[in-house]
Amino acid sequence: MQHYTPITATPDTRTTPAEADPFEHRFGSTHRLPKGLRKEARGMSWPLFTATYCPTPDLRITGLTSEKLRAGKARFSAELTTYSKTAAPTSTRRETIATGPASAITHFLAEEGRYVEIRTFRQQRIFEATVTFLEVAHQWDHTRTAWAVGFGPTDATSIAHALASGAQRIHG
């Protein structure tokens, strides 16, 4: 009598690059997530990816405008609207002088108690829009980090959406 050991097949759990990168899967091989975010979001569906990295923030920044000044600075203004589950939305118009939109928006967020520091910044054009990928950290507790994504018709609005989403992920 011969003894044999049955061979059991293990399922192939490898994913193709597009399956591993939900952004590439959605927008094509020329659009990939930054390495750290790609590793974290590996295998996510598009709805899960957007719910995780593009959450609707309680503090929204809209109507961002800028006016060039001297010495590489600009005057930025924006409408900040705070949404609550228990009260009507409240809006204020803010203004600051900064060297760019990321600096201005982090200033606006800090004024509202939502301090974040940018650790990684990537931006790319996607069709007629811009997408911004940010890894942000809490200003004092650098172990609290989060990736966030923002889409917008301009570079500045994309940054505003990404920073607002990042602040939401860090501060809740």
C-alpha positions in Angstrom: 0.0 0.0 0.0 1.4 3.3 -1.0 1.1 6.3 1.3 0.7 9.7 -0.2 0.3 13.2 1.1 -2.4 15.1 -0.5 -1.3 18.4 -1.9 -3.5 21.2 -0.8 -3.6 24.3 -2.9 -3.4 27.7 -1.1 -5.4 30.4 -2.7 -3.4 33.0 -4.6 -3.7 36.2 -2.4 -1.5 38.3 -4.5 -3.0 41.5 -5.9 -2.2 43.3 -9.1 -0.7 46.8 -8.7 -4.1 48.3 -9.6 -5.9 46.3 -6.9 -3.2 47.3 -4.4 -3.6 51.0 -5.2 -7.3 52.1 -5.2 -6.3 55.4 -6.8 -4.5 53.7 -9.7 -7.4 51.3 -10.0 -9.9 54.2 -10.3 -7.8 56.6 -12.5 -5.4 54.5 -14.4 -1.7 53.5 -14.3 -0.4 57.0 -14.6 -2.0 58.0 -11.3 -0.6 56.4 -8.2 -0.8 57.1 -4.5 2.4 58.2 -2.6 4.3 55.1 -1.3 3.2 55.4 2.4 -0.4 56.0 1.6 -0.4 53.2 -1.1 0.9 50.8 1.6 -1.8 51.9 4.1 -4.7 51.8 1.6 -3.7 48.6 -0.1 -6.7 46.7 -1.4 -9.3 49.2 -0.3 -12.4 49.8 -2.4 -12.9 53.3 -3.7 -15.8 54.0 -1.3 -13.8 52.9 1.7 -10.8 54.8 0.5 -12.7 58.1 0.1 -14.6 57.6 3.4 -11.2 57.1 5.2 -9.0 59.6 3.6 -11.5 62.3 2.4 -13.9 62.5 5.3 -16.4 65.4 5.3 -14.8 67.7 7.9 -16.7 69.5 10.7 -14.7 72.6 9.7 -14.9 73.4 6.0 -12.8 76.0 4.2 -14.4 77.5 1.1 -14.1 80.6 -1.1 -10.3 80.7 -0.8 -8.9 83.8 -2.5 -5.4 85.3 -2.7 -3.9 88.7 -3.6 -0.2 88.8 -4.4 1.9 91.2 -2.2 5.6 91.9 -2.2 8.4 89.7 -1.0 6.8 86.5 -2.1 3.8 86.9 0.2 0.1 86.9 -0.5 -3.1 87.9 1.4 -5.4 84.9 1.7 -9.0 85.0 2.7 -11.5 82.2 3.1 -14.9 81.3 4.6 -14.6 78.9 7.5 -17.8 77.1 8.3 -18.2 74.9 11.4 -20.9 72.2 11.2 -22.3 70.5 14.3 -24.8 67.7 14.9 -26.6 69.8 17.5 -26.4 73.4 16.2 -26.8 75.4 13.0 -23.7 75.9 11.0 -21.6 79.0 11.8 -19.4 80.8 9.3 -16.7 83.4 9.6 -14.5 85.1 7.0 -10.8 84.9 7.8 -7.7 86.6 6.4 -4.0 86.1 6.8 -0.8 87.0 5.1 1.3 83.9 4.1 3.8 82.6 1.6 1.4 80.1 0.1 -2.0 78.4 0.4 -0.8 75.6 2.7 0.7 78.0 5.1 -2.5 80.2 5.1 -4.8 77.2 5.6 -2.8 75.7 8.4 -3.0 79.1 10.1 -6.8 79.2 9.7 -7.0 75.7 11.1 -4.8 76.6 14.1 -7.0 79.6 14.9 -9.8 77.1 15.2 -7.8 74.9 17.5 -7.1 72.3 14.8 -3.3 72.4 14.7 -1.7 70.1 12.1 1.8 69.9 10.7 2.4 68.6 7.2 4.9 65.7 7.1 4.4 64.6 3.5 3.0 66.7 0.6 2.3 65.4 -2.9 0.1 66.9 -5.6 -0.8 65.8 -9.1 -3.1 66.9 -11.9 -5.9 64.6 -12.6 -7.9 65.4 -15.7 -9.0 69.1 -15.2 -8.5 69.1 -11.4 -5.8 68.7 -8.8 -5.5 66.1 -6.1 -3.4 66.7 -2.9 -2.1 63.9 -0.7 -0.9 64.9 2.7 0.5 63.1 5.7 -0.3 65.3 8.7 0.7 65.1 12.3 -0.8 66.6 15.5 1.2 69.7 16.3 2.3 68.5 19.8 1.8 64.7 19.6 3.8 63.6 16.5 2.8 60.0 17.1 -0.7 61.0 16.0 -0.4 61.0 12.2 -2.9 60.5 9.4 -3.0 60.6 5.6 -5.6 62.8 3.9 -6.6 63.5 0.4 -8.3 66.5 -1.2 -9.7 67.1 -4.6 -10.3 70.5 -6.1 -10.5 72.5 -9.3 -7.3 74.4 -8.4 -4.1 73.6 -6.5 -5.2 75.9 -3.6 -8.7 74.4 -3.2 -7.3 70.9 -3.3 -4.8 71.8 -0.5 -7.7 73.3 1.5 -9.8 70.2 1.2 -6.8 67.9 2.1 -5.9 70.0 5.1 -9.4 70.1 6.4 -9.8 66.4 6.0 -6.4 65.8 7.7 -7.4 68.0 10.6 -10.7 66.0 10.9 -8.8 62.8 11.0 -6.4 64.1 13.7 -8.8 66.0 15.8 -12.1 64.3 15.0 
